[in-house]
């Protein structure tokens, strides 16, 4: 299994290594270039110092060089070298360090030094600078013009640009070993490499510590989730509001745990509720059967018993049917057949099915829905929704009251409201009303309802993409709202 800690550490260290290598190569390139430039500048300066020792007089070039003033050209160990020629190749002077060897003469343009790498006579790696120049001439004025040039100011240069043909030109070559420069470059590179290794070691340690510290909240979350069981779903992950990355994760997980806890609690209640709802009619069936056995000859009593048996069978069948419908809706196996529906007509048609129940309590329907309002939905499922809403309203409304049905159209679609007066309903009951088997009377001492009606209404509404909500106003009038019905 891949570790986030190891991947983060590897990626960060690899990224730092690449950046440091690029920085090291850049520093090495710049320092090496600067050292070579400085070396060439010193080498050229040495050559120009030797140039000042040369002088021409009446066509001859004299070179006033004294070994004791420049001992580097005479030492036996790591000497430097120079050689001076006329432009035609005639040797004028050479350093004692050369012995019988010669330096290469490249004959560069006048005033333009030429640098080359070479192997020195003693076998060392070296660098050479060659310069072509005009030796100092007796009688030259401050501007470097001799008497002949003053007498012939219109004379044109011949050969190198800007040099009169009468002047003598000479070439000088100076060479020295590059071991000091190369050694300094090696020191720089070694220092960079050692610094890179030390920094990478320190960076690896710091990155590991930083990653471990940064992932500590994540490890704590992992431990909490690992220890989560069905029995401790009330556990919540620690607060990570200080982390922009972990806060959304812990918030969503805590919300998930809340939903799981609520779902498990509902499932636990569901098992008890099913047992309770079925136990009562089964007990009544048993009681009726036992009484029927005691007085089989009393035909009127037996007839009443069979009537009660039919009612009990109807109640049990209705409970099982609603449970099966809920299961199918949650599984998404119920088909939806959309068609235009006259909403006012459907309300009246559905109410007629509950006429006997409503008449017994003298509850009437106040249908305020316009006759021309049509919606697009599944008629059978919408009828089932209205049936359960009306049945619930009739059951829990006081006698001699009215159930009001209103509808309106808006941007989000049509909205249908079914309201009725209540007696003992409280605000805290609203979130529980759509749970399976919930009834205000927790002991279930009255009525023939199993508490599945509103659960079925909620499931059907979700299946039809209808939003459902409930409201209890200050006058204790309870309203269920069906919104986002598709208008035709």
Secondary structure, 3 states (H helix, E strand, C coil): CCCHHHHHHHHHHHHHHHHHHHHHHHHHHHHHHHHHHHHHHHHHHHHHHHHCCEEEECCEEEECCCHHHCHHHCCCCCCCEEEEEECCCCEEEECHHHCCCCCCCCCCCECCCEEEEEECCCCCEEEEEEEEEECEECCCCCCCCCHHHHHCCCCCCCCCCCCCCCCCEEEEEEEEECHHHHHHHHHHHHHHHHHHHHHHHHHHHHHHHHHHHHCHHHHHHHHHHHCCCHHHCCCCCCCCCCCHHHHHHHHHHHHHHHHHHHHHHHHHHHHHHHHHHHHHHHHHHHHHHHHHHHCCCCHHHHHHHHHHHHHHHHHHHHHHHHHHHHHHHHHCCCCCCCEEEEHHHHHHHHHHCCHHHHHHHCCEEEECCCCCCEEEECHHHHHHHHHHHHHHHHHHCCCCCEEEEEEEEECCEEEEEEEEECCCCCHHHHHHCCCCCCCCCCCCCCCCCCCCHHHHHHHHHHHCCCEEEEEECCCCEEEEEEEEEEEC
